[in-house]
Amino acid sequence: MSTTETAVLNEQVFSIADLVMYQLGAVVSREVLHKDAGTVTVFAFDQGQGLSEHTAPFDALVQVLDGTVQIKIAGAPHDLKAGDMIIMPANKPHALQALTRMKMMLVMIKS
């Protein structure tokens, strides 16, 4: 998201889940906020889509907005539904798979 797009959202009331739309067979993302201290990104995953195992150097918080997802952290599976949250600790391998169409907000804390 550009600085201009972020500025449009400033001081506005909006539905975070409405910022991204589902696309058949795809993962869609939109960065809502980008600061030196971290980012906020919203994702929409079609059923069966996911992110392969990877690590990140920062803690990350996932808030499920719609649907269901399985998130594995260091190999341990966690099934989440709309309204659930989980913290993925820095430097631990994690992956996710959308069990149904799913939207989530990812908050990455860099400091």
C-alpha beads as a LAMMPS data file, in Angstrom:
LAMMPS data file: protein, C-alpha beads

111 atoms
110 bonds

1 atom types
1 bond types

-500.0 500.0 xlo xhi
-500.0 500.0 ylo yhi
-500.0 500.0 zlo zhi

Masses

1 110.0

Atoms # bond

1 1 1 0.000 0.000 0.000
2 1 1 1.388 3.373 -0.909
3 1 1 1.709 6.260 1.531
4 1 1 -1.199 7.911 -0.272
5 1 1 -3.402 4.830 0.207
6 1 1 -2.504 4.659 3.905
7 1 1 -3.286 8.360 4.286
8 1 1 -6.760 7.735 2.801
9 1 1 -7.477 5.297 5.651
10 1 1 -6.225 7.653 8.363
11 1 1 -8.982 8.761 10.707
12 1 1 -11.540 6.694 8.759
13 1 1 -13.729 3.914 10.084
14 1 1 -13.449 0.842 7.863
15 1 1 -13.957 -2.900 7.950
16 1 1 -10.536 -4.547 7.879
17 1 1 -11.981 -7.668 6.202
18 1 1 -13.416 -5.568 3.359
19 1 1 -9.957 -4.306 2.351
20 1 1 -9.214 -7.561 0.477
21 1 1 -11.488 -9.696 -1.672
22 1 1 -11.254 -13.425 -2.331
23 1 1 -9.876 -14.516 -5.690
24 1 1 -10.247 -18.053 -7.027
25 1 1 -7.091 -20.097 -6.416
26 1 1 -5.148 -17.139 -5.069
27 1 1 -3.774 -15.328 -2.055
28 1 1 -4.478 -11.589 -1.970
29 1 1 -2.778 -9.169 0.411
30 1 1 -2.925 -5.484 1.214
31 1 1 -0.595 -3.642 3.556
32 1 1 -2.644 -1.348 5.769
33 1 1 0.143 0.238 7.775
34 1 1 3.919 0.300 7.271
35 1 1 6.165 1.769 9.964
36 1 1 9.740 1.172 11.086
37 1 1 8.379 -0.603 14.173
38 1 1 6.214 -2.991 12.181
39 1 1 3.477 -3.597 9.642
40 1 1 -0.195 -4.501 9.475
41 1 1 -1.243 -6.569 6.449
42 1 1 -4.607 -8.107 5.551
43 1 1 -4.759 -11.351 3.561
44 1 1 -7.505 -13.291 1.756
45 1 1 -6.781 -16.951 0.972
46 1 1 -8.914 -19.127 -1.254
47 1 1 -9.622 -22.584 0.201
48 1 1 -6.540 -24.788 0.007
49 1 1 -4.129 -21.889 -0.493
50 1 1 -1.374 -21.275 2.014
51 1 1 2.117 -20.162 2.825
52 1 1 4.924 -22.716 2.916
53 1 1 7.067 -23.106 5.993
54 1 1 9.360 -20.154 6.636
55 1 1 10.792 -18.121 9.492
56 1 1 10.675 -14.423 10.256
57 1 1 13.037 -12.445 12.478
58 1 1 10.111 -10.727 14.242
59 1 1 7.141 -11.723 16.380
60 1 1 3.872 -11.784 14.456
61 1 1 0.260 -11.804 15.589
62 1 1 -2.415 -13.380 13.389
63 1 1 -6.098 -12.442 13.843
64 1 1 -8.489 -14.612 11.807
65 1 1 -11.247 -12.417 10.364
66 1 1 -13.228 -14.978 8.351
67 1 1 -13.114 -18.719 7.728
68 1 1 -10.753 -21.340 9.147
69 1 1 -7.019 -21.947 8.877
70 1 1 -4.417 -24.345 10.171
71 1 1 -1.225 -22.655 11.305
72 1 1 1.775 -24.813 12.158
73 1 1 4.406 -23.340 14.460
74 1 1 7.555 -25.437 14.858
75 1 1 5.541 -28.377 13.475
76 1 1 2.678 -28.096 15.986
77 1 1 -0.727 -27.603 14.260
78 1 1 -3.185 -24.984 15.500
79 1 1 -6.688 -24.775 13.974
80 1 1 -8.137 -21.265 14.129
81 1 1 -11.531 -19.834 13.195
82 1 1 -12.894 -16.304 12.809
83 1 1 -12.220 -14.344 15.994
84 1 1 -9.202 -16.434 17.040
85 1 1 -5.688 -15.040 17.400
86 1 1 -2.241 -16.604 17.712
87 1 1 1.266 -15.236 18.192
88 1 1 4.006 -16.697 16.011
89 1 1 7.309 -16.145 17.836
90 1 1 10.322 -14.760 16.004
91 1 1 12.656 -17.285 14.385
92 1 1 10.294 -20.273 14.799
93 1 1 9.332 -21.976 11.519
94 1 1 5.672 -21.555 10.653
95 1 1 3.301 -22.301 7.779
96 1 1 -0.404 -21.965 7.120
97 1 1 -3.099 -23.649 5.055
98 1 1 -6.605 -22.255 4.514
99 1 1 -9.109 -24.973 5.461
100 1 1 -11.906 -22.814 4.013
101 1 1 -11.765 -19.425 2.323
102 1 1 -10.095 -17.342 4.973
103 1 1 -9.157 -13.743 5.758
104 1 1 -6.640 -12.702 8.359
105 1 1 -4.815 -9.683 9.673
106 1 1 -1.078 -10.045 10.286
107 1 1 0.608 -7.645 12.690
108 1 1 4.404 -7.847 12.490
109 1 1 6.301 -6.250 15.385
110 1 1 9.862 -5.333 14.456
111 1 1 11.077 -3.710 17.676

Bonds

1 1 1 2
2 1 2 3
3 1 3 4
4 1 4 5
5 1 5 6
6 1 6 7
7 1 7 8
8 1 8 9
9 1 9 10
10 1 10 11
11 1 11 12
12 1 12 13
13 1 13 14
14 1 14 15
15 1 15 16
16 1 16 17
17 1 17 18
18 1 18 19
19 1 19 20
20 1 20 21
21 1 21 22
22 1 22 23
23 1 23 24
24 1 24 25
25 1 25 26
26 1 26 27
27 1 27 28
28 1 28 29
29 1 29 30
30 1 30 31
31 1 31 32
32 1 32 33
33 1 33 34
34 1 34 35
35 1 35 36
36 1 36 37
37 1 37 38
38 1 38 39
39 1 39 40
40 1 40 41
41 1 41 42
42 1 42 43
43 1 43 44
44 1 44 45
45 1 45 46
46 1 46 47
47 1 47 48
48 1 48 49
49 1 49 50
50 1 50 51
51 1 51 52
52 1 52 53
53 1 53 54
54 1 54 55
55 1 55 56
56 1 56 57
57 1 57 58
58 1 58 59
59 1 59 60
60 1 60 61
61 1 61 62
62 1 62 63
63 1 63 64
64 1 64 65
65 1 65 66
66 1 66 67
67 1 67 68
68 1 68 69
69 1 69 70
70 1 70 71
71 1 71 72
72 1 72 73
73 1 73 74
74 1 74 75
75 1 75 76
76 1 76 77
77 1 77 78
78 1 78 79
79 1 79 80
80 1 80 81
81 1 81 82
82 1 82 83
83 1 83 84
84 1 84 85
85 1 85 86
86 1 86 87
87 1 87 88
88 1 88 89
89 1 89 90
90 1 90 91
91 1 91 92
92 1 92 93
93 1 93 94
94 1 94 95
95 1 95 96
96 1 96 97
97 1 97 98
98 1 98 99
99 1 99 100
100 1 100 101
101 1 101 102
102 1 102 103
103 1 103 104
104 1 104 105
105 1 105 106
106 1 106 107
107 1 107 108
108 1 108 109
109 1 109 110
110 1 110 111
